[in-house]
Amino acid sequence: MFARLSLPLLLAASPLLAQALTPERLDQLAAACPQDGPFRALKNALAQSDGRKLAEDWSRITSVDAHFTKRIPDEPVANQMSSGRCWMFSGLNLFRRAAATRLGCENLEFSQNYLFFYDKLEKANLFLDAIARTRGVAHTDRRVEFLLGSPVQEGGNWQGFVDLVKKYGVVPKDVMPETFSSSNSAAMNQVLFLRLKVAGVRIRAAKDAAEVETLKLQAMKDVYRILAMHLGVPPAKFNWRFVAKDKQLTPLKAWTPKAFAAATLGADLDGMVALYSIPTLPFQRKYEIDLDRALLDAPNMFFVNCPLEVLKEAAATCVLSDQPVWFGADVSQDMQREEGLLMAGVRDYASLYGMDFAMDRRECFESRRSVPNHNMVFTGVDMAGGKPVKWLVENSWGDKGGKKGYYTMMDGWFDSFVQVVVVPRSVVPKAVLDVFGSKAEVLPPWDPMMSALNVQ
């Protein structure tokens, strides 16, 4: 339990902070803001316009060409709509090209709604278990506050995606299509939060273990009912057919979700590892984040922390050999959505406001300016002199933004705002692979790399 200091106590502890806004101090601040012509022009512009648009460096935006030395053939871009399922969309998108080839169909999109149902169900179960285990702890404890603050996170990570697919399999999108609530999850989440918060406080007040178990079971029954109402009931088996590459309709075939996963994904999931680059943590070490998992009976999310160059080299090696790459980044930084451009400094705030906004990668992490909040897929790279210049990105925001839903990431943006890539073990240096066998240091669930808290 951390100590909480009130503002007066903090001021008393550090006299250097005790500079009140006296009339003299306010006069000093106002004098530093002269009401000259340039200031008035900018004030008028900002009163009527979005400052982010005014800050865009149009000469830099228009300097980027649309070509890539290596481009994996495009697929129609999916759309997660108003939901935090980027990690799920990008995970399924990563395999759909190979899956279509294995089946012999022209294209394939997996049902994100199917996995969404089980993701919510499993996270509810994880929450109820964690609440039961912390019954004897005060509600002001940081862990309890974390749990009750948001019982079912929307986001996730690569390991959670793999664990869900292994347990529940996958189905084609037309077997369990999108619903309003899968594409617009806020209202459903509000109901889930309310039901689970009720269960949480009841469990914490329960008199014995038997009552706890009764409350947990009823809560899970209610969660299942809510999900079934909003998302539909996931199929235990289904019949499915498709148009093959020769334009012929195949016969109906009976499937189970796990059999369909085996036929389409094969063993690809087992050969992938997550490499993170977090400058505030020592490199060449393994970490895990407590409570950051998709299933109660699965391990916490774990990763090996590496220098950024390891991530970049592994990603480039994969794309150059026709293997798309799942990655995580902070898209709230320096994105120009209309042109589909990720470019460090694409908004020149220094010129617009006349002040310093620069931070290096480590400072971004220390200040929590930059945290992973979105997952996408690399499908191309532009190389010059053996080094990446820019990257082609398949997003999951539909085809309206960027170039029909594809975005261009400049390599300098990778340097600043990419935090994780998932690549086959075969492209990872042995020294890094060896670290995966070591014991992990456990980070708290509120660690900034808990991407489930920060999704778009």
Secondary structure, 3 states (H helix, E strand, C coil): CCCCCCHHHHHHHCHHHCCCCCHHHHHHHHHCCCCCHHHHHHHHHHHHCCHHHHCECHHHHCCCCCCCCEECCCCCCCECCECCCHHHHHHHHHHHHHHHHHHCECCCCECHHHHHHHHHHHHHHHHHHHHHHCCCCCCCCHHHHHHHHCCCCCCCCHHHHHHHHHHHCCCECCCCCCCHHHHECHHHHHHHHHHHHHHHHHHHHCCCHHHHHHHHHHHHHHHHHHHHHHHCCCCCCEEECCEECCCCECCCEEECHHHHHHHHHCCHHHHEEEEECCCCCCCCEEEEECCCCCCCCCCCEEEEECCHHHHHHHHHHHHHCCCCEEEEECCCCCEECCCCEECCCCECHHHHHCCCCCCCHHHHHHCCCCCCCEEEEEEEEEEECCEEEEEEEECCECCCCCECCEEEEEHHHHHHHEEEEEEEHHHCCHHHHHHCCCCCEEECCCCCCCHHHCCC
